[in-house]
Structures are given as structure tokens and as C-alpha cells.
């Protein structure tokens, strides 16, 4: 021992003096100001960009806006998914370079403190522990700067990629845009309204069958009547137009009076199954507005009833008329009832229990007053002009005056309309199926039976039915009373739901907080690190550099450098516990300032200063070579691979708009979870790689004959995968290179995992049988009844939007409807595909030239002669002409006169006359008119139709051999006759211009202007032809949509044939991306394979009491090494590869258990004797390595490395001492002579 100490003193005296303290100490480039400032600037820019994107997204409701998902380019879907994650991975990688160097160099900065530091700094390790342990160790050591760095590192690595993976999402957003729209808010005057109601009454009574489009007016809104609005052209079905309008509605309030004196009397009839009953009562009283008199009502009502006994109800009501408009007269007689609008009767009786003939005990009469109101409101309209929401301004509510609504005319019209329905009811007994109201009235007779056609209801429910019917009829009538010849422009706002790329606020703000914290911390490092005490002259990442630090700065008298084999066999935990009683302090000596390890207190006992005992004889091995941990890691990784595979079919959010809290949490996991998992996997593999670099170096040394370049001088830098790959790519060991490549691919895995689940539109199809046919599609027929078409609803719709939105029609055909036998609520967009029959009209128009008109001087009507393709001359009339009128711009559909209308070939043609800037009777020339003749062909076809649940046809295509029936001239003439009745004036009463408008002509003008807007009054033939064709087809489709039951026989009974259909459910949800998931599975599989390879190849690769991950754990193994004097010079050589090659060609190294004369031996890093023999040393000059080292490795595998093995005999120890002394002397001489090493 004394000889060893003498040799040590001699080597220390030969060592060069401590480096000049004025020389700038070494700091890695990652902790220098240029890199730190650049990284802080980059993070700051990154955070600013995130905030700008977030602000833009919030203010504009999205970064990029698309009408549909299909419009978004595929490259954009990749950019918004992968670019944010890729940027996050770049940020994390750059931060890791800085953080890793800060953590691995912290013990050296602590040792450099002039005031000294606890000796535990020698055994502090932040690099080779799991990332989550670094903050805990920093708290225990009170290294607050490292606490900040390590905590932020964990957050950065785990959270930042996950946050940015869900930063930008594809979602829906409502955007608003201002429009200037046209509306027709002016009501017709009182006289015109009176004429209109009178005309409607005449039409109702003079035609056996009138077909209207009134149902469309209720489709807009059942509750409110509003003026038509020219909707902006928009194919987005989610658009909503907000406009301030005047809305009109009606309300009924009823008074009830129990009847105690009602009587009835039966009369026999010719029928054997029914009899006639007459119901009477007098003096029924209701409150009225007259103080001195009440409303008095009498009634006489005739009904029929089956002769069989049983329960039945009598339900009847009628409007109160100012004068009789029917030859039969009203049922109710009244006096002083001006405050009421209708009177009704409700009788509920069970004849089986009530036997007193002629008296009824359960009867009620009721009188209802009607209130007609208007108010200003914000009206929201869908793209089909239907009213979705009305916000009434309560301060503007007021009752309509008589000049605004002609109530008497409305009641008379309603009375006659009910009479017509009642007559149909008595003839078919199915009138209730043709109206939206289940009511039974009796004029002249009410047929009461027990067939169940009209279910029993209570009085309140019946009054509610009456109120709904009244309200709907008022809404229909009021919608028709706007003057469509006077328009005005108003401001409106349209809200449209678009598909947008939206920045989620919470992930963006959280990421910004991480980045801002990193910027502040980086600026702190810029200030702190240049000012920290530092004795490093080079990178201490290699064993050579660490040995140089020990040789240069530590005194030979410290406990760790003494020739004491207890420290060489100690575990890392023992050394840390021992170091708590010591401190490192700087002392002045002849060779400069040195670090000495001294007790914390001078009066400490030897027991306190001794190395503490430990139950373990070796350190715990790294987790990846411990079998239970290895199996757990493999199971988790393989389980993740399997989970990814299952997610292709099992993990999805079918609809992101309908979600519970549980589903919302699952959706958040699908967005952020995969990236979080990939970050954890990357962190696990990086931990394996860091530990593997230490095991790889020391395992190679333990084998012996290790070269300087591949072991002692090997520097892995900051120990992050990219750094390790850079330092090993040329000559490094195969396994660390492979693992570093896998870890680098882990960065790509993190990027890919950000797109494992994407927002997508997906369609699912299945066969369904819940659709059925209403009519027999082979039973087409032309009805023989006199038909008239009232298309005012069509006109109003045309003003609203330009294209009718009726169910079961597309741009060319009207289809037979296919209702559902059962309707289930759907949370997704559901479409259906089936084959059905469609009827389409194809008007083929061409320009013609007309002679000067013939004028009927009595009626003022003009007519023209037209020769059709068959060679017949047809006389066509303009039935809406007025005498001497100036025509500014108009289009008229001409009708055959009374003679020509008898010829189907004349009636099957459509002649259109467009005139502008001329008087009615002025001569016609090419400067003021254009005439078109249209030959109409109508065909019945079978088509495959795709439609929504409400019957809206989305697309159609003819089936093979689809033409079923081409209509003849007479059939086409029938349709033209009915459709063109739409163009006739309503009534001969009055001369108001409102009644002489050609509604089809107005629609054509609107269609022309919509698609060919021009300031000129004239018409262009080609655009006019398009407008006429479109208008005719609109009217034709609308007419058939409401009247298909007239042309096809309906199935009778309860059994109707089902339709073979396909249900297509389209959902916009969060679905797995197969490409991304497969790539992630492949990368994870490589991770599993690599972990297995590392375990198999390195589980027993290195056996020693401890893994030297700290400077203090290395000192006992090199303090008494024969090459200790060369460490400082070898560290200098490490900067020059050519010098390293020169040295390594002569020397090789070994780590193992040497024979030091004790029973346990000593763990030592020294020269390998076989190499010394090869370069000319005598065999008795090199140190003797105990052959028991191999046996010790076996003991380590059995008893975790117990170091209590007998190594060599005393003779061998004596021989070793003599050889060691001779070897040192020869080595010094040879080196001085050959000058192999620089001074």
C-alpha cells in the first residue's frame, strides 16, 4: 500500500499544473447563448403563430372554409393532421438537446461551486433514470434549476405532440353573410281581397275537383303567414336566412255552454241500416260584448245513424256568416253574436245505457271568437323558404284591421269549402284522409256510424282540432293576399353551416403555455449558465474525459481513491448513503486547487464514516433486462399493437354532433390518446437506449482487449437518440445503432399517430323492407273529372326560391311516393335507394313568327293563328290582356280558343309570347316581341331514385329499358289543359290588375332574370327557351306531386306491397385511418422486436457491483489503476482521431476483478496484459487479472453478484505485486524514450 502511495505521489508530481483559470471553460453548444436564444426565439414564434391561428379561427369561425367535405383537397387533410404534430416533434427534439446536456452536466456544475457541495453530487444521476424520476431527484437534491428543466421536459415530451395532434379539427361552423333580398310585403286592398274570396267561392262551387298547392304554404309554416322572400341561391341545405318581417297569425278562444234542452227525433229512411235524426235546441246563451244582451243561438241539424245501438259522437261546427251564401243556409241561427267567428256542437252518448228517447244529457255547444294579429318579428328561413324560427317582438303586436284582412269573405270562403268537403265525405266516407283535420260536419247530412273511421275524442281535443284547422286555413289564405306585383328590397343575414378547419382553443392555449414557459426558462438559462462556476475543459461524456477529471481535480488522499477494495465492491446505493456524511470542498495545494472529500463534521465516529452495509450486493439492473419488467413491457407494447389493429373496426365515433359525456370523453381520447401513447413508447425506448450505451461500453471492457476508440474514448453526447445515432453511425456497436434508428423512427411514429383517427364522412348501406307503394304503377289513367289547378302556392314558392322544393320530384320527373311503414328517429343522415315510377315532361321549344293579333272588341282579348307541326291552324288567345295597356315587359302563355281547344293537337302545344316596351295593340315586330312554340312530350319511366326520409329526391337515373309509356297527343293535351288553367285569371269580377296576371309568365320572367340578369327590357331567344322549359317543368312536377292519386289507382285494404330498398346511412364522425394505423402498428412491432433483441443479447452482458453512471461510482475503479497517470493526456488525445489511432494500435483495456492480495479482489479498469505482451513487455511486468472473474460472472447470475469470492492465493498476490512494480517502471521509461504521447 505504501508503495502504491509513493507511486501515486510521483505521478501526481509529474502531472501538468491545473489549466489556466482565465481560459474559457467548456460548455456544450446546446447551453451556449446562440443556441438558447435561437431556440427561445423559435418557440416564441411558434407560440405567436399558434395564438394568431387561434384568434383567426375564433373570429372567422375557422381557418379554412369549405361547403362540403368533398371540396377539401386531400393534401389539406394531411397537412392539418400531420404538420402540427411534426412541428411539435421538432420542438421537443430541439428542447431535448438542451435539456439532456443540462441534466448530465449538472453534477459537474455542482462540484465547481467554490463553497463546496455535498459529496452526494458525485453520485447524482439525472440522465440514466426514467424521465419522470428526474424532477423527484432534483427536489431531493434541491437542484431547482434542474427541477424546472426536467419537469418541463416531461411535459414537453408527453404533452406537446398530443396537444398539437388535436389542435386543428374538421368541424362545422355557422357563418353569416349579409344579403339584399327582395320581398313582397304589401297586402291587397280590401276590395281586391273581397273579390278574391268571392272568386275562390265561385271556383269551389263550380268545379267538381279543384287541385291546389296550398299544402306548400303550410309547409313553410303552419303558424305564421309571411311575405315571400327571394332566397339567395345556395345549395347548402343547412343555410338559414334571418330577416325582419311582419308575421300574421290567428287565435281562437272558445266559450262552452252545456245543453239541457236539446232534443232529437228519428225518421225512417230508404236504407235498412240507417235512419234520419233531427237535432234541435233553442236559446243557447253565450257572453257577448253587448252589455244589455247576450249571444243567443238556435240550431237545427239533420244527421243519419246506423240503426244498431252503441256509443257515438256528434261533432259539428260552422263559421258565422253575415248573410247566407248557400241555398240551404247555415245550421246555426244567432243573434248578437258579432264577437264570435264560429259556432259548434258536441254530443257524446251511449244509447246502450241511455234509453230515454228524444233527450240527451251529455251535449255542449260552443262559440269561438277569432283574433287576427300581426307583429314585427325576426324570421329565420331555410333554403326551401320554410320558416324554422320566429322571434316575435311583443311590443309590436296588434290586431288586423278590416282593411288589412277581409274577415267576412274568409268565413264565407271557409263555409263553402267545408260544404264541398262534406259532400265528398258523404259520397266517399273517406274525406278525413284528404285533410289535415279529423273532423265531421253535416251539410246537408252527417253520417254517424260505429265503423271507427273517426275515433272518439273529448271536447277540448275537438276544439283544438277546430282551432288548428282555422289557423291553417288563415295561414293559407293570408299567404295568398300579398300583392306580388309590388316588391321591395330589405337587408337580411344568412347563416350557413360550412365545413371548416377549426383550431381548438384549449389545446392551443395549453401548448402556448408550454412554449411560453420554455421561452422564459431558456432566457433564464442564457443568464445563468455563463455565470455558473465551471472547471470543464472538454466534454466529460467519455470514460477518458471522466478519468481526466478525477486525475486533475481530485486529491489522492480522499476516501474513494484509497486502496480500499470495499468501495470497488460497493453498490451505488451504498455509495450515496456513505456520501451523505461527506462533502466535496476545494483545497489549495502545490499543484493548484483540488477537490477533497472530507467529513461533514470533524467529530464524526469511524462507524459514521464507514461504508454502510447493504442487503444487495449489486445494483438493480436496468428495467429492460429484468425478466418481469421485460415481459410487462412486451405485453404492453404488443397489447398496444393489438389494440391498434382492433381500432380499425371497433373504435370510432359514428356522429360527432350527437354525443354523451362518455362519448365525448372517448372522442377526446381518440384525438389525443394515440399521440400520448406514442410519446410514452418513445420515452421508454429512449430510456432503454441511454442505459444500453453504458452497458455496451463497460460490457466490451469486461470482455478485454478493448480498444481506446470503441470504449474509453467513446462519447455518446447528450444521450438522446439522434445524438447517439450521430456518434455511432460509422463505427458504433450494432445493437445501439439499431436501437437509435428505432428511436428515431419513433419520432415518425409520433407524427403518424396524430392522424390515426380522422373526421370523415362514411356511408353504410343495408337492405330494408319498411317502404311500400301507395299506388299501382301499372294503372295509369287520365281522370274524367273536370280539373282545375290553382298554383298560387307554386308562384309564391317560386318568388321565394326559384325552384320548388316538393317531395318526390327532381329536376325532370315527379315520382310515385313510397312512404314508410314505420319511422324510427335517426341520429345520422339517412338516404334510401329504390326503383319507382316517374313522369317527366320534355318541352322542346323553338322560335316562331306570329301574324298581327286579332282583337275581340267586346272582351279586348287578342288571338293569333299558329300552324302546328301537324299542319293544323290553331287559334291561341292571351286571356290576360287588358285594353290599351302599356307592356313594359311581360311573358304570356297563350291558350287555345273555344274551337281550337277541341283539337288535341292544338291543346298539346304550348305557345309563349314575350313582349317588351310596347302598347298592347301596337304592331308586333322583332324589336318588341319573341314567340316560342313548344312541343311537349311526356313519358312514364322506371328510375332508381335516391331520396331522404322526407321524400326529397337527391338523385335519380333511369333503369335499363326504362321507358314504360309515351303519352299520346290527347294525354299531353289533358296535362296542358290542367296546367295552363294555372295561367287563367282568377275571376271576371273586378278590373284590378292583380287578377289579370299570367302567373306562369311571371315565373318565367323571374326564372329568366335569375339566370340571365340584364338591365335591358328585351329577351334573348336562347335564354328565354331555357326559362320557358324550366318553368313548364316546374309547374308540371308541382301539379303531379299533389295530384298523383288522380292518375294511379291506390291500393285498397291494409296490405300494400313492400318496396325493395337500400338504406344508406351517412355519418360525419371520427373514424380510424387504415394507412396511419397500419404504419403505427409496423413501427410498434419494430419496437417490440428491438426490445426482445436487447433483452436476449444484453441481459447478461455486463456483471459488476454497480453500473458506473456517475463520476463518484467510477473513482474507486480507476483511482489505483496502472494507467491513472495517462488519463489526462488520453483525454487530450481524444480530440484528435489520428492520435487516438496511434495510441490504440498499441494499447488495449480491460475491466474486471483483479488480484490485489485480498480474498475479495478488487474491481479495476486497467490495461489488458495480453496487449502489453504483444507490444514487447515481459510477462512478469503486466498486472494479473484473476481467472475467477469468469466464475464471478456466474455467481452474479445466481446470486446477483456477491463479491465475497476467494480470488487467488497469497503466492499469486506476491507475484502480482512484484510484476506490477516492474511493469510501472518499464512503462515510464519506454514512454519517455519513444515520446509516443504528447507532453
VENURCOR-V739837 format. One record per backbone hydrogen bond with DSSP energy under -0.5 kcal/mol. NH is the residue of the N-H (numbers start at 1). CO is the residue of the C=O. If there is no record, write none. Layout:
nh->{NH;NH}
co->{CO;CO}
This chain:
nh->{5;6;7;8;9;10;11;12;13;14;15;18;23;26;31;32;36;37;38;39;40;41;42;43;44;45;46;47;48;49;50;51;52;53;54;55;56;57;58;59;60;61;62;63;64;66;71;72;76;77;78;79;80;81;82;83;83;84;85;86;87;88;89;90;91;92;93;94;95;96;97;98;99;100;101;102;103;104;105;106;108;109;110;111;112;113;116;117;119;119;121;122;123;124;133;134;134;135;136;137;138;139;140;141;142;142;143;144;147;148;149;150;151;152;153;154;155;156;157;158;159;160;160;161;162;163;164;165;166;166;167;169;169;171;171;173;175;175;177;179;181;181;183;184;188;193;194;195;196;197;198;199;200;201;202;203;204;205;206;207;209;211;213;216;217;217;218;219;220;221;225;230;231;231;234;237;239;240;241;242;242;243;245;245;247;247;248;249;251;253;255;257;259;260;263;264;265;267;269;275;276;277;278;279;279;280;281;284;286;295;296;296;297;298;299;300;301;303;304;305;306;307;312;314;315;316;318;320;321;333;335;340;341;342;343;344;345;346;347;348;349;351;351;353;354;355;357;359;360;363;364;365;366;367;368;369;371;373;373;374;375;377;378;379;379;380;381;381;382;383;385;387;388;388;389;391;392;393;394;396;397;398;400;404;405;407;410;411;412;413;414;415;416;417;418;419;420;421;422;423;424;425;426;427;428;429;433;434;435;439;443;446;447;448;448;455;462;463;464;465;466;467;468;469;470;471;472;473;474;475;476;477;478;479;480;480;481;482;483;484;486;487;488;490;492;493;494;495;495;496;496;498;498;499;500;500;501;502;502;504;504;508;509;510;511;512;513;514;515;516;517;518;519;520;521;522;523;524;525;526;527;528;529;531;532;532;542;543;544;546;547;548;549;550;551;552;553;554;555;558;561;562;562;564;567;568;569;570;575;576;577;578;579;580;580;581;582;583;584;585;585;587;589;592;594;595;596;596;598;598;600;604;609;610;619;625;626;627;630;631;632;633;634;635;636;637;638;639;640;641;642;643;644;645;646;647;648;648;649;650;651;652;653;654;656;658;659;664;665;666;667;668;669;670;671;672;673;674;676;677;678;679;680;681;682;683;684;685;686;687;688;689;690;691;692;693;694;695;696;697;698;699;700;701;702;703;704;704;706;711;711;712;713;714;716;719;724;725;726;727;728;729;732;737;738;739;740;741;742;743;744;745;746;747;747;748;749;750;751;752;753;754;754;755;756;758;760;760;762;762;764;766;768;772;773;774;776;777;779;781;783;787;788;789;790;790;791;795;796;797;798;799;800;801;802;806;808;810;814;815;816;821;822;824;829;830;831;832;833;834;835;836;836;838;839;840;841;842;844;844;845;846;848;854;856;857;860;862;863;864;866;868;868;871;874;874;876;876;877;878;879;881;885;887;888;890;892;894;894;895;897;901;902;903;904;906;907;908;909;910;911;912;913;914;914;915;916;917;918;920;922;928;929;930;931;932;933;934;935;935;936;936;937;939;940;941;941;942;943;943;944;945;945;946;947;947;948;949;951;953;953;954;955;957;959;962;964;964;965;967;967;972;973;974;975;976;977;978;979;980;981;982;983;984;995;996;997;999;1002;1003;1004;1005;1006;1007;1008;1009;1010;1011;1012;1024;1025;1026;1027;1028;1029;1030;1031;1032;1033;1034;1035;1036;1037;1038;1039;1040;1041;1042;1043;1044;1046;1047;1048;1051;1056;1059;1061;1061;1062;1063;1064;1064;1065;1065;1066;1066;1067;1067;1069;1069;1070;1071;1071;1072;1073;1074;1077;1078;1079;1080;1081;1082;1083;1084;1085;1086;1087;1088;1089;1090;1091;1092;1093;1094;1095;1096;1097;1098;1099;1101;1108;1109;1112;1114;1114;1115;1116;1117;1118;1118;1119;1121;1124;1126;1127;1127;1130;1131;1132;1133;1134;1135;1136;1140;1141;1142;1143;1144;1145;1146;1147;1149;1150;1151;1152;1154;1154;1155;1156;1162;1164;1165;1166;1166;1168;1169;1171;1172;1173;1174;1175;1176;1177;1181;1182;1185;1186;1189;1190;1191;1192;1193;1194;1195;1196;1197;1198;1199;1200;1201;1207;1213;1214;1215;1216;1217;1218;1219;1220;1221;1222;1223;1224;1225;1226;1227;1228;1229;1230;1231;1232;1233;1234;1235}
co->{1;2;3;4;5;6;7;8;9;10;11;591;20;536;28;29;32;33;34;35;36;37;38;39;40;41;42;43;44;45;46;47;48;49;50;51;52;53;54;55;56;57;57;501;501;499;68;69;73;73;74;75;76;77;78;78;79;79;81;82;83;84;85;86;87;88;89;90;91;92;93;94;95;96;97;98;99;100;101;102;105;105;106;107;108;110;113;584;579;582;118;119;120;121;130;130;131;131;132;133;134;135;136;137;138;139;138;142;143;144;145;146;147;148;149;150;151;152;153;154;155;155;156;156;158;159;160;161;162;163;164;167;502;169;500;498;173;496;494;492;179;490;488;228;481;189;190;191;192;193;194;195;196;197;198;199;200;201;202;203;786;788;790;213;213;214;214;215;216;217;248;182;229;800;232;235;236;495;381;240;493;379;243;377;245;375;225;373;371;369;367;365;363;258;280;358;278;276;274;305;267;303;265;277;301;263;299;297;295;286;294;335;284;333;281;331;279;277;446;275;448;273;349;347;313;345;343;341;319;298;296;337;368;368;318;366;316;364;314;362;312;310;349;350;350;353;355;356;262;361;346;257;344;255;342;253;251;249;371;398;247;245;391;243;377;389;241;379;386;239;382;220;380;386;380;378;390;376;392;393;394;374;372;401;401;405;406;407;408;409;410;411;412;413;414;415;416;417;418;419;420;421;422;423;424;425;430;431;432;437;445;302;445;304;446;453;458;459;460;461;462;463;464;465;466;467;468;469;470;471;472;473;474;475;476;477;478;479;186;482;483;485;183;181;179;242;177;240;493;175;494;173;496;66;171;498;64;169;500;167;502;504;505;506;507;508;509;510;511;512;513;514;515;516;517;518;519;520;521;522;523;524;525;528;528;529;539;712;712;542;543;544;545;546;547;548;549;550;595;555;558;558;559;562;564;564;565;566;571;572;573;574;575;576;577;578;579;598;117;583;596;594;592;589;587;553;585;594;583;596;581;601;605;606;1105;622;623;625;626;627;628;629;630;631;632;633;634;635;636;637;638;639;640;641;642;643;644;645;646;646;647;650;1070;652;1068;655;657;660;661;662;663;664;665;666;667;668;669;669;672;673;674;675;676;677;678;679;680;681;682;683;684;685;686;687;688;689;690;691;692;693;694;695;696;697;698;699;700;701;1149;707;708;707;708;711;714;716;720;721;722;723;724;725;728;733;734;735;736;737;738;739;740;741;742;743;744;744;745;746;747;748;749;750;751;752;753;1071;758;1069;760;1067;1065;1063;1061;819;1057;817;1049;775;776;1047;781;785;209;978;211;788;789;791;792;793;794;795;796;797;797;804;951;813;839;808;837;770;770;822;1066;828;1064;947;1062;945;1060;834;943;941;814;939;812;937;842;935;843;933;931;863;861;855;856;878;854;876;874;866;872;868;866;872;864;874;895;862;877;878;882;918;886;915;913;892;911;877;875;897;899;900;902;903;903;904;906;934;894;932;892;912;930;890;928;888;887;885;919;925;925;914;848;912;846;910;844;933;908;934;842;840;965;838;939;962;836;941;957;834;943;955;832;945;952;830;948;809;951;946;946;944;942;959;940;962;940;938;965;968;969;970;971;972;973;974;975;976;977;979;980;981;992;993;994;997;998;999;1000;1001;1002;1003;1004;1005;1006;1007;1008;1020;1021;1022;1023;1024;1025;1026;1027;1028;1029;1030;1031;1032;1033;1034;1035;1036;1037;1038;1039;1040;1043;1044;1044;774;1054;771;768;1059;833;766;831;1062;764;1063;829;1064;762;1065;760;1067;653;758;1069;651;756;1072;1073;1074;1075;1076;1077;1078;1079;1080;1081;1082;1083;1084;1085;1086;1087;1088;1089;1090;1091;1092;1093;1094;1095;1098;1106;1107;122;1110;1111;1111;1112;1114;1114;1115;1115;1118;1121;1123;1123;1124;1126;1127;1128;1129;1130;1132;1133;1136;1137;1138;1139;1140;1141;1143;1143;706;1166;701;1164;1152;1162;1184;1154;1154;1152;1117;1150;1164;1148;1167;1168;1168;1169;1170;1171;1173;1172;1178;1179;1183;1153;1186;1187;1187;1188;1189;1190;1191;1192;1193;1194;1195;1196;1195;1159;1209;1210;1211;1212;1213;1214;1215;1216;1217;1218;1219;1220;1221;1222;1223;1224;1225;1226;1227;1228;1229;1230;1231}
